Amino acid sequence: MIRLLAAIWTLLSTVTAIAFGWLFVTVYWNNRACFDENGRCFVDGVVHHDTSFIYVWIGLLAVVSALGGVVIARRGRWSVR
């Protein structure tokens, strides 16, 4: 049961890491030359702010969480018999 929960956790963490990586690329990385001294960028009617590093930190935490889930799923033999 622990392995199944760890596998589900790993899958959800991986999807979260991919989603936040995609957000970082689309919101910040593609528009990084556009930001002014106040940290704002106006593109196609949308104002982007230079606080997209939050996406990177959340993505990194999700990657670490996914790796932890892999370790637990591979080595977790905690069932009582």
N, C-alpha and C positions, 0 to 999 in steps of 0.2 A: 504494500500500500504506500509506503514511504517513497519507493521508486517511482510509482505512478504520479504521485503528487509532485515530486521533484522534476519529473519530465514535463508535466503541465506547467510548472513554474518556469522551467527553462524555456519552453516555447513562448510563454507570455512575455518573459523578459527579453527574448530575442526579437519578438515583434515590436516591443516598446523601443528597443535600441534602434531598430531599423527606422521606425517612424520618426523618432527624434533626430536621427541622422539626416533623414530626408528633409525634415523641417529646417535644420541648420543650413543645409545646402541651398534650399530654395529661398529661404528668407534672408540669410546673411551672405553666404559665400558668393552667390551670383550677383549680388548688389554691393559688394564690399567697397568698390571705388566710388560709390554714390554718396556715402555718408558725409555730412558736413561736420563742423566743429562741435555741434551740439549732439551729435550722435543720431541724427535723423536722416532718412532717405525717402524721397517722394517718388514712387514709381507707379505708373498707371492708376493714379487716383488712390493709392494706398501708401500710408506713412509707415515705414519700417523703422524700428529703433535699434540701436547698437547694443542691445542687451541679449543678443542671441547666444551668448556664451552659456546661458542657462540650459539651452538645448543640448549643448555639448556635455555639461555636467550630468544632466539627467540620462543622456545616452550612455555615458561612461558608467554610471551607477547601474544601469540596466545590463550592460555587458558584464560587469563584475557579478551581478546577481545571477545572470545566466550561467556564468562559469561555476559559481557556487552550486547551482542546481545540477550541473553536469557532474560535479564531484560527488554530490550526495546521491545522485541517481546511479553512478557507477560503483560507489563504495558503500552505499547504505544498506547494510544487512542488520537492521535493528529490530527485526521481528522476534518476538518472544515465542519460543516453541515449547 
